[in-house]
Structure formats: C-alpha cells, structure tokens
Amino acid sequence: MTAETTRATAEKLAQLCRENRESEGLDTIYHADAISIEAMEGPGHSREYQGLDAIRGKHEWWDGAMEIHSANLEGPFMHGDDRFAMIFEFDATERESGKRFEMKEIGIYTVDDHGKIMREEFYYTM
C-alpha cells in the first residue's frame, strides 16, 4: 500500500461523486466485500451494509427516498497510506414527508493494498 495508490482512489471517488456517477465507483474502486457504516439507523435504512450488493441497495434507497436540490463535495483529505476523508453537503427533500433539510456529512474511507475501498464510515449533522 502506498499513499499514491490511496490518493488515486480518493481522487477517482471524488471525481465520480462530483459527476453524479457514484454507481460507477461501486463497480470500479470498491472491494466486493466492502463495508459501509452509517452514523445511525433510520427509517428505511440500517446502520451497516456488508458487501457491494448491500451498498448498492443503500444507494438505491437514498436515490429513491431523497430529492437532491444541490450537493457539494470537499476533499479528498488524505490520512496516512490507507485512509482519506471527504466532506459532503446536501440540500435535499425527503420525498415521503416533503421535509426539506440541509445535511453535512464526513465520509472516512479505508483502502486496501490494491486501491479498492474496503470500508466507509459516515458522520453527519442535520
């Protein structure tokens, strides 16, 4: 594992997120056994997702449940040879309730020796 490998993965994920192509990232830079951990459980979603199919399901839930009015991304911010973080900001409306909200979230990612994301953890305010 090198810091350069992690940086390349981080920059690729940031680019895909900025272009609204996150699903492509799941196919190309995530490990098949990746784990995604949310800050807490909520209506319609759990806290932990194991494996790409579960993470894809989480993305499908978000896309179906939320209308995104605007999104912003800062980063990536590097940490050692195998980790990075990004800050996401959303202005969204929950489709079911019609409630509009602003959200700021930090994603912390761990990358394996082959440049694949093995773990992501999210911390957020609303």
DSSP file (Angstrom, degrees, kcal/mol; ACC not computed):
  #  RESIDUE AA STRUCTURE BP1 BP2  ACC     N-H-->O    O-->H-N    N-H-->O    O-->H-N    TCO  KAPPA ALPHA  PHI   PSI    X-CA   Y-CA   Z-CA
    1    1 A M              0   0    0      0, 0.0     2,-0.3     0, 0.0   112,-0.1   0.000 360.0 360.0 360.0 133.4    0.0    0.0    0.0
    2    2 A T     >  -     0   0    0     79,-0.1     4,-1.9   111,-0.1     5,-0.2  -0.926 360.0-121.2-127.6 156.4    1.3    3.4   -0.9
    3    3 A A  H  > S+     0   0    0     -2,-0.3     4,-2.5     1,-0.2     5,-0.2   0.833 114.5  58.6 -62.1 -31.5   -0.1    6.8   -0.3
    4    4 A E  H  > S+     0   0    0      2,-0.2     4,-2.3     1,-0.2    -1,-0.2   0.897 104.3  49.7 -66.6 -40.1   -0.1    7.4   -4.1
    5    5 A T  H  > S+     0   0    0      2,-0.2     4,-2.0     1,-0.2    -2,-0.2   0.928 113.3  46.5 -62.5 -45.4   -2.4    4.4   -4.6
    6    6 A T  H  X S+     0   0    0     -4,-1.9     4,-2.8    75,-0.4    -2,-0.2   0.906 111.1  51.9 -64.6 -41.9   -4.8    5.7   -1.9
    7    7 A R  H  X S+     0   0    0     -4,-2.5     4,-2.9     2,-0.2     5,-0.2   0.910 108.2  51.6 -61.6 -42.1   -4.7    9.2   -3.4
    8    8 A A  H  X S+     0   0    0     -4,-2.3     4,-2.0     2,-0.2    -1,-0.2   0.915 112.3  46.0 -62.2 -42.3   -5.5    7.9   -6.8
    9    9 A T  H  X S+     0   0    0     -4,-2.0     4,-2.5     2,-0.2    -2,-0.2   0.927 113.6  49.6 -64.1 -45.0   -8.5    6.0   -5.4
   10   10 A A  H  X S+     0   0    0     -4,-2.8     4,-2.5     1,-0.2    -2,-0.2   0.916 111.8  47.2 -61.4 -45.3   -9.6    9.1   -3.4
   11   11 A E  H  X S+     0   0    0     -4,-2.9     4,-2.3     2,-0.2    -1,-0.2   0.867 111.2  52.1 -66.8 -35.6   -9.4   11.4   -6.4
   12   12 A K  H  X S+     0   0    0     -4,-2.0     4,-2.6    -5,-0.2    -2,-0.2   0.933 110.7  47.1 -65.2 -45.5  -11.3    8.9   -8.5
   13   13 A L  H  X S+     0   0    0     -4,-2.5     4,-2.7     2,-0.2     5,-0.2   0.926 112.1  50.4 -62.3 -43.8  -14.1    8.7   -6.0
   14   14 A A  H  X S+     0   0    0     -4,-2.5     4,-2.5     1,-0.2    -1,-0.2   0.924 111.2  48.9 -59.8 -44.7  -14.2   12.5   -5.6
   15   15 A Q  H  X S+     0   0    0     -4,-2.3     4,-1.6     2,-0.2    -2,-0.2   0.935 112.3  47.7 -60.7 -47.4  -14.4   12.9   -9.4
   16   16 A L  H  <>S+     0   0    0     -4,-2.6     5,-3.4     1,-0.2     6,-0.2   0.899 112.5  49.1 -62.9 -40.9  -17.2   10.3   -9.7
   17   17 A C  H ><5S+     0   0    0     -4,-2.7     3,-1.5     1,-0.2    -1,-0.2   0.919 109.7  51.1 -64.6 -42.8  -19.2   11.9   -6.9
   18   18 A R  H 3<5S+     0   0    0     -4,-2.5    -1,-0.2     1,-0.3    -2,-0.2   0.813 112.8  46.7 -64.0 -28.9  -18.8   15.4   -8.4
   19   19 A E  T 3<5S-     0   0    0     -4,-1.6    -1,-0.3    -5,-0.2    -2,-0.2   0.312 115.2-116.7 -94.5   7.7  -20.1   14.0  -11.7
   20   20 A N  T < 5S+     0   0    0     -3,-1.5    -3,-0.2    -5,-0.1     3,-0.1   0.885  80.7 123.2  58.9  40.9  -23.0   12.1  -10.0
   21   21 A R    >>< +     0   0    0     -5,-3.4     4,-1.0    -6,-0.1     3,-1.0  -0.226  16.6 137.6-123.2  40.2  -21.6    8.8  -11.1
   22   22 A E  H 3>  +     0   0    0      1,-0.3     4,-1.7    -6,-0.2     3,-0.5   0.845  66.7  62.0 -58.3 -36.5  -21.2    7.1   -7.7
   23   23 A S  H 3> S+     0   0    0      1,-0.3     4,-1.4     2,-0.2    -1,-0.3   0.836  98.6  56.7 -62.8 -31.4  -22.5    3.7   -9.0
   24   24 A E  H <> S+     0   0    0     -3,-1.0     4,-1.4     1,-0.2    -1,-0.3   0.878 103.9  54.3 -64.0 -36.9  -19.6    3.5  -11.4
   25   25 A G  H  X>S+     0   0    0     -4,-1.0     4,-2.9    -3,-0.5     5,-0.8   0.885 102.5  56.1 -63.7 -38.9  -17.3    3.9   -8.4
   26   26 A L  H  <5S+     0   0    0     -4,-1.7     4,-0.4     1,-0.2    -1,-0.2   0.888 111.3  45.0 -59.5 -37.2  -19.0    0.9   -6.7
   27   27 A D  H  <5S+     0   0    0     -4,-1.4    -1,-0.2     1,-0.1    -2,-0.2   0.747 126.8  26.1 -77.0 -24.4  -18.2   -1.2   -9.8
   28   28 A T  H  <5S+     0   0    0     -4,-1.4    -2,-0.2    -3,-0.2    -3,-0.2   0.783 128.5  25.6-115.0 -33.7  -14.6    0.0  -10.2
   29   29 A I  T  <5S+     0   0    0     -4,-2.9    88,-3.4    -5,-0.2     2,-0.4   0.377  97.4  88.5-121.3   5.8  -13.0    1.1   -6.9
   30   30 A Y  E   <S-a  117   0A   0     -5,-0.8    88,-0.2    -4,-0.4     2,-0.2  -0.856  74.8-122.0-103.1 140.9  -14.9   -0.7   -4.2
   31   31 A H  E >   -     0   0A   0     86,-2.5     3,-1.9    -2,-0.4    20,-0.1  -0.503  24.5-118.7 -72.9 147.3  -13.9   -4.2   -3.0
   32   32 A A  E 3  S+     0   0A   0      1,-0.3    20,-1.8    -2,-0.2    21,-0.3   0.791 115.7  45.6 -58.7 -28.7  -16.6   -6.8   -3.3
   33   33 A D  E 3  S+     0   0A   0     18,-0.2    -1,-0.3    19,-0.1    18,-0.1   0.095  84.4 146.4-102.7  21.7  -16.6   -7.3    0.5
   34   34 A A  E <   -     0   0A   0     -3,-1.9    17,-3.5    83,-0.1     2,-0.4  -0.152  37.9-143.1 -59.0 153.8  -16.6   -3.6    1.3
   35   35 A I  E     -aB 119  50A   0     83,-2.1    85,-2.2    15,-0.2     2,-0.4  -0.967   9.7-163.8-121.4 136.3  -18.4   -2.4    4.5
   36   36 A S  E     -aB 120  49A   0     13,-2.7    13,-2.8    -2,-0.4     2,-0.5  -0.987   6.4-168.3-121.6 128.1  -20.4    0.8    4.7
   37   37 A I  E     -aB 121  48A   0     83,-2.7    85,-2.3    -2,-0.4    11,-0.2  -0.968   4.8-157.2-123.8 121.5  -21.3    2.2    8.2
   38   38 A E        -     0   0    0      9,-3.5     3,-0.1    -2,-0.5    85,-0.1  -0.486  31.0-112.3 -87.8 163.3  -23.8    5.0    8.7
   39   39 A A  S    S-     0   0    0      1,-0.2     2,-0.3    -2,-0.2    -1,-0.1   0.829  92.5 -13.4 -65.6 -32.5  -23.8    7.2   11.9
   40   40 A M  S    S-     0   0    0      6,-0.2    -1,-0.2     7,-0.1     2,-0.1  -0.985  74.9 -92.6-161.5 163.1  -27.2    5.7   12.9
   41   41 A E        +     0   0    0     -2,-0.3     5,-0.2    -3,-0.1     6,-0.1  -0.443  44.9 177.6 -75.2 157.6  -30.1    3.7   11.7
   42   42 A G  B >   -F   45   0B   0      3,-2.0     3,-2.0    -2,-0.1     2,-0.2  -0.929  41.5 -58.2-151.0 175.2  -33.1    5.5   10.3
   43   43 A P  T 3  S+     0   0    0      0, 0.0     3,-0.1     0, 0.0     0, 0.0  -0.413 123.6   7.5 -60.5 124.1  -36.5    4.8    8.8
   44   44 A G  T 3  S+     0   0    0     -2,-0.2     2,-0.3     1,-0.1    21,-0.0   0.427 122.9  67.4  85.5  -2.0  -36.0    2.7    5.7
   45   45 A H  B <   -F   42   0B   0     -3,-2.0    -3,-2.0    16,-0.0     2,-0.1  -0.999  65.8-137.4-150.3 154.2  -32.3    2.0    6.2
   46   46 A S        -     0   0    0     -2,-0.3    -6,-0.2    -5,-0.2     3,-0.1  -0.317  25.4-116.5 -97.8-175.5  -30.0    0.2    8.6
   47   47 A R  S    S+     0   0    0      1,-0.2    -9,-3.5    -2,-0.1     2,-0.4   0.810  92.3  43.0 -92.8 -34.7  -26.7    1.3   10.0
   48   48 A E  E     -B   37   0A   0    -11,-0.2     2,-0.4     2,-0.0   -11,-0.2  -0.946  57.5-171.9-124.8 136.2  -24.3   -1.3    8.5
   49   49 A Y  E     -B   36   0A   0    -13,-2.8   -13,-2.7    -2,-0.4     2,-0.5  -0.991   7.9-162.3-125.4 125.7  -24.1   -2.6    5.0
   50   50 A Q  E     +B   35   0A   0     -2,-0.4     4,-0.4   -15,-0.2   -15,-0.2  -0.941  55.1   7.5-115.0 122.8  -21.8   -5.5    4.1
   51   51 A G  S  > S-     0   0    0    -17,-3.5     4,-2.1    -2,-0.5   -18,-0.2   0.072  88.9 -79.9  92.5 156.6  -20.8   -6.2    0.5
   52   52 A L  H  > S+     0   0    0    -20,-1.8     4,-2.9     1,-0.2     5,-0.2   0.847 124.7  56.9 -62.8 -37.1  -21.4   -4.4   -2.7
   53   53 A D  H  > S+     0   0    0    -21,-0.3     4,-2.1     1,-0.2    -1,-0.2   0.924 109.8  45.7 -61.8 -42.2  -24.9   -5.6   -3.2
   54   54 A A  H  > S+     0   0    0     -4,-0.4     4,-1.9     2,-0.2    -1,-0.2   0.895 113.4  49.3 -66.7 -39.9  -25.9   -4.2    0.2
   55   55 A I  H  X S+     0   0    0     -4,-2.1     4,-2.1     2,-0.2    -2,-0.2   0.892 109.6  51.8 -68.1 -38.6  -24.1   -0.9   -0.5
   56   56 A R  H  X S+     0   0    0     -4,-2.9     4,-2.5     1,-0.2    -1,-0.2   0.912 107.9  53.2 -60.4 -41.5  -25.8   -0.6   -3.9
   57   57 A G  H  X S+     0   0    0     -4,-2.1     4,-2.5     1,-0.2    -2,-0.2   0.882 106.2  52.6 -60.9 -38.9  -29.1   -1.1   -2.2
   58   58 A K  H  X S+     0   0    0     -4,-1.9     4,-2.4     2,-0.2    -1,-0.2   0.917 109.7  48.5 -62.7 -43.5  -28.3    1.7    0.2
   59   59 A H  H  X S+     0   0    0     -4,-2.1     4,-2.7     2,-0.2    -2,-0.2   0.906 110.9  50.6 -63.1 -41.7  -27.6    4.0   -2.8
   60   60 A E  H  X S+     0   0    0     -4,-2.5     4,-2.1     2,-0.2    -2,-0.2   0.903 109.8  51.0 -63.2 -41.0  -30.9    2.9   -4.4
   61   61 A W  H  X S+     0   0    0     -4,-2.5     4,-2.6     2,-0.2     5,-0.2   0.957 112.0  46.7 -59.5 -50.3  -32.8    3.7   -1.2
   62   62 A W  H  X S+     0   0    0     -4,-2.4     4,-2.2     1,-0.2    -2,-0.2   0.928 112.5  49.4 -58.5 -48.1  -31.2    7.2   -1.0
   63   63 A D  H  < S+     0   0    0     -4,-2.7    -1,-0.2     1,-0.2    -2,-0.2   0.867 117.1  41.9 -61.7 -36.3  -31.9    8.0   -4.6
   64   64 A G  H  < S+     0   0    0     -4,-2.1    -1,-0.2    -5,-0.2    -2,-0.2   0.820 118.7  43.6 -78.9 -31.6  -35.5    6.9   -4.3
   65   65 A A  H  < S+     0   0    0     -4,-2.6    30,-2.9    -5,-0.2    31,-0.4   0.713 110.7  54.9 -88.2 -22.2  -36.1    8.5   -0.9
   66   66 A M  E  <  -C   94   0A   0     -4,-2.2     2,-0.6    28,-0.2    28,-0.2  -0.905  58.7-152.8-122.8 141.1  -34.5   11.9   -1.5
   67   67 A E  E     -C   93   0A   0     26,-2.8    26,-2.3    -2,-0.4     2,-0.6  -0.960  25.1-146.9-103.8 118.3  -34.8   14.7   -4.0
   68   68 A I  E     +C   92   0A   0     -2,-0.6    24,-0.2    24,-0.2     3,-0.1  -0.768  22.1 177.4 -92.6 122.1  -31.4   16.4   -4.1
   69   69 A H  E    S-     0   0A   0     22,-3.2     2,-0.3    -2,-0.6    23,-0.2   0.825  72.6  -8.8 -89.0 -38.2  -31.6   20.2   -4.8
   70   70 A S  E     -C   91   0A   0     21,-1.5    21,-2.3     2,-0.0    -1,-0.4  -0.984  60.4-167.6-157.0 154.1  -27.8   20.8   -4.5
   71   71 A A  E     -C   90   0A   0     -2,-0.3     2,-0.3    19,-0.2    19,-0.2  -0.995   2.8-172.0-144.1 146.0  -24.7   18.9   -3.5
   72   72 A N  E     -C   89   0A   0     17,-2.3    17,-2.5    -2,-0.3     2,-0.4  -0.984   5.0-160.4-138.6 148.8  -21.2   19.9   -2.7
   73   73 A L  E     -C   88   0A   0     -2,-0.3     2,-0.4    15,-0.2    15,-0.2  -0.996   2.5-168.5-132.8 134.6  -18.0   17.9   -2.1
   74   74 A E  E     -C   87   0A   0     13,-2.7    13,-2.3    -2,-0.4     3,-0.2  -0.953  42.2 -32.2-116.9 142.6  -14.7   19.0   -0.4
   75   75 A G  E     -     0   0A   0     -2,-0.4     2,-0.1     1,-0.3    11,-0.1  -0.627  31.3-120.7 115.4-173.2  -11.6   16.8   -0.5
   76   76 A P  E     -     0   0A   0      0, 0.0     2,-0.5     0, 0.0    -1,-0.3   0.308  41.0-168.0 -84.1 154.5  -10.2   14.4   -0.6
   77   77 A F  E     -C   85   0A   0      8,-3.0     8,-2.4    -3,-0.2     2,-0.1  -0.966  17.9-137.5-110.7 118.8   -8.3   14.8    2.7
   78   78 A M  E     -C   84   0A   0     -2,-0.5     2,-0.3     6,-0.2     6,-0.2  -0.454  19.6-174.0 -84.6 149.9   -5.5   12.2    3.0
   79   79 A H  E >>  -C   83   0A   0      4,-2.5     4,-1.2     1,-0.3     3,-0.5  -0.853  55.7 -51.6-143.7 102.5   -4.6   10.4    6.2
   80   80 A G  T 34 S-     0   0    0     -2,-0.3    -1,-0.3     1,-0.2     3,-0.1  -0.226  93.9 -47.1  66.0-156.7   -1.6    8.1    6.1
   81   81 A D  T 34 S+     0   0    0      1,-0.1   -75,-0.4    -3,-0.1    -1,-0.2   0.642 134.0  29.6 -87.2 -16.0   -1.1    5.4    3.5
   82   82 A D  T <4 S+     0   0    0     -3,-0.5    29,-2.8   -81,-0.1     2,-0.3   0.305 104.4  66.5-133.7  12.1   -4.5    3.9    3.5
   83   83 A R  E  <  +CD  79 110A   0     -4,-1.2    -4,-2.5    27,-0.2     2,-0.3  -0.962  41.7 167.4-138.2 154.1   -7.2    6.4    4.5
   84   84 A F  E     -CD  78 109A   0     25,-1.8    25,-3.3    -2,-0.3     2,-0.3  -0.974  16.0-147.6-154.4 164.3   -8.9    9.5    3.3
   85   85 A A  E     -CD  77 108A   0     -8,-2.4    -8,-3.0    -2,-0.3     2,-0.3  -0.935   6.6-168.4-133.3 156.6  -11.9   11.6    4.1
   86   86 A M  E     - D   0 107A   0     21,-2.1    21,-2.9    -2,-0.3     2,-0.5  -0.982  17.3-135.3-140.4 151.8  -14.3   13.8    2.1
   87   87 A I  E     -CD  74 106A   0    -13,-2.3   -13,-2.7    -2,-0.3     2,-0.4  -0.941  20.3-167.0-110.8 127.7  -17.0   16.3    3.2
   88   88 A F  E     -CD  73 105A   0     17,-3.5    17,-3.1    -2,-0.5     2,-0.4  -0.910   4.1-168.1-113.3 139.5  -20.4   16.2    1.5
   89   89 A E  E     -CD  72 104A   0    -17,-2.5   -17,-2.3    -2,-0.4     2,-0.4  -0.997  10.1-175.9-126.8 133.9  -23.1   18.9    1.8
   90   90 A F  E     -CD  71 103A   0     13,-2.9    13,-2.6    -2,-0.4     2,-0.5  -0.969  24.5-163.1-129.8 143.6  -26.6   18.3    0.6
   91   91 A D  E     +CD  70 102A   0    -21,-2.3   -22,-3.2    -2,-0.4   -21,-1.5  -0.990  42.6 155.5-115.1 114.6  -29.8   20.3    0.3
   92   92 A A  E     -CD  68 101A   0      9,-2.7     9,-3.2    -2,-0.5     2,-0.4  -0.901  40.5-138.2-141.8 162.4  -32.5   17.7   -0.1
   93   93 A T  E     -CD  67 100A   0    -26,-2.3   -26,-2.8    -2,-0.3     2,-0.6  -0.995  24.4-127.7-124.0 129.9  -36.1   16.9    0.4
   94   94 A E  E  >  -C   66   0A   0      5,-2.8     4,-2.7    -2,-0.4     5,-0.4  -0.667  21.0-146.7 -73.0 119.5  -37.4   13.6    1.8
   95   95 A R  T  4 S+     0   0    0    -30,-2.9    -1,-0.2    -2,-0.6   -29,-0.1   0.880  90.3  50.8 -59.9 -42.7  -39.9   12.5   -0.9
   96   96 A E  T  4 S+     0   0    0    -31,-0.4    -1,-0.2     1,-0.2   -30,-0.1   0.919 124.3  25.0 -65.2 -46.1  -42.3   10.8    1.5
   97   97 A S  T  4 S-     0   0    0      2,-0.1    -1,-0.2    -3,-0.0    -2,-0.2   0.696  94.3-130.8 -93.5 -20.5  -42.7   13.6    4.1
   98   98 A G     <  +     0   0    0     -4,-2.7     2,-0.4     1,-0.3    -3,-0.2   0.530  54.6 151.4  79.2   5.1  -41.9   16.5    1.8
   99   99 A K        -     0   0    0     -5,-0.4    -5,-2.8    -6,-0.1     2,-0.4  -0.577  34.5-150.9 -76.4 125.0  -39.5   17.8    4.5
  100  100 A R  E     +D   93   0A   0     -2,-0.4     2,-0.3    -7,-0.3    -7,-0.3  -0.759  24.1 166.3 -94.5 141.6  -36.6   19.8    3.2
  101  101 A F  E     -D   92   0A   0     -9,-3.2    -9,-2.7    -2,-0.4     2,-0.4  -0.980  33.1-130.2-151.0 159.8  -33.3   19.7    5.0
  102  102 A E  E     -D   91   0A   0     24,-0.4     2,-0.4    -2,-0.3   -11,-0.2  -0.920  28.5-173.3-110.9 142.8  -29.6   20.6    4.8
  103  103 A M  E     -D   90   0A   0    -13,-2.6   -13,-2.9    -2,-0.4     2,-0.4  -0.997  16.0-163.6-141.3 138.8  -27.0   18.0    5.7
  104  104 A K  E     -DE  89 125A   0     21,-1.5    21,-2.5    -2,-0.4     2,-0.4  -0.992  19.6-179.6-122.6 132.0  -23.3   18.0    6.1
  105  105 A E  E     -DE  88 124A   0    -17,-3.1   -17,-3.5    -2,-0.4     2,-0.5  -0.983  21.3-149.4-137.6 140.2  -21.5   14.6    6.2
  106  106 A I  E     -DE  87 123A   0     17,-3.6    17,-2.4    -2,-0.4     2,-0.5  -0.949  13.7-160.7-107.7 127.6  -18.0   13.4    6.6
  107  107 A G  E     -DE  86 122A   0    -21,-2.9   -21,-2.1    -2,-0.5     2,-0.5  -0.938   2.0-164.4-106.9 127.8  -17.1   10.2    4.8
  108  108 A I  E     -DE  85 121A   0     13,-2.9    13,-2.3    -2,-0.5     2,-0.4  -0.962  11.5-165.5-114.0 126.4  -13.9    8.3    6.0
  109  109 A Y  E     -DE  84 120A   0    -25,-3.3   -25,-1.8    -2,-0.5     2,-0.4  -0.883  13.3-156.6-119.6 140.4  -12.6    5.7    3.6
  110  110 A T  E     -DE  83 119A   0      9,-2.6     8,-3.0    -2,-0.4     9,-1.4  -0.968  15.0-157.5-116.0 132.5  -10.1    2.8    4.1
  111  111 A V  E     - E   0 117A   0    -29,-2.8     6,-0.2    -2,-0.4  -105,-0.1  -0.870   7.7-136.2-114.5 140.1   -8.3    1.5    1.0
  112  112 A D    >   -     0   0    0      4,-3.0     3,-1.8    -2,-0.4    -1,-0.0  -0.183  40.7 -85.4 -84.9-176.8   -6.7   -2.0    0.6
  113  113 A D  T 3  S+     0   0    0      1,-0.3  -111,-0.1     2,-0.1    -1,-0.1   0.672 127.2  53.6 -64.7 -17.7   -3.3   -2.8   -1.0
  114  114 A H  T 3  S-     0   0    0      2,-0.1    -1,-0.3  -113,-0.1     3,-0.1   0.293 121.4-101.6-101.4   8.4   -4.9   -2.9   -4.5
  115  115 A G  S <  S+     0   0    0     -3,-1.8     2,-0.4     1,-0.3    -2,-0.1   0.681  77.8 136.7  82.1  17.8   -6.5    0.5   -4.3
  116  116 A K        -     0   0    0    -86,-0.1    -4,-3.0     1,-0.0     2,-0.5  -0.801  60.4-114.5 -99.8 140.4  -10.0   -0.8   -3.5
  117  117 A I  E     +aE  30 111A   0    -88,-3.4   -86,-2.5    -2,-0.4    -6,-0.3  -0.607  35.8 173.3 -73.8 123.1  -12.2    0.8   -0.9
  118  118 A M  E     +     0   0A   0     -8,-3.0   -83,-2.1    -2,-0.5     2,-0.3   0.697  63.6  17.0-100.2 -27.7  -12.8   -1.7    1.9
  119  119 A R  E     -aE  35 110A   0     -9,-1.4    -9,-2.6   -85,-0.2     2,-0.4  -0.998  54.8-174.4-151.9 139.9  -14.6    0.4    4.4
  120  120 A E  E     -aE  36 109A   0    -85,-2.2   -83,-2.7    -2,-0.3     2,-0.4  -0.999   6.4-171.1-135.2 139.7  -16.5    3.7    4.5
  121  121 A E  E     -aE  37 108A   0    -13,-2.3   -13,-2.9    -2,-0.4     2,-0.4  -0.988   9.3-151.1-130.7 140.1  -17.9    5.4    7.6
  122  122 A F  E     - E   0 107A   0    -85,-2.3     2,-0.4    -2,-0.4   -15,-0.2  -0.926  11.8-177.5-119.3 137.0  -20.2    8.4    7.7
  123  123 A Y  E     + E   0 106A   0    -17,-2.4   -17,-3.6    -2,-0.4     2,-0.3  -0.995  22.0 168.1-127.0 131.5  -20.5   11.1   10.3
  124  124 A Y  E     - E   0 105A   0     -2,-0.4     2,-0.3   -19,-0.3   -19,-0.2  -0.961  31.3-150.3-149.4 163.2  -23.1   13.8    9.9
  125  125 A T  E       E   0 104A   0    -21,-2.5   -21,-1.5    -2,-0.3    -2,-0.0  -0.883 360.0 360.0-121.8 158.1  -25.1   16.7   11.1
  126  126 A M              0   0    0     -2,-0.3   -24,-0.4   -23,-0.2    -1,-0.1   0.295 360.0 360.0-139.1 360.0  -28.6   17.7   10.0
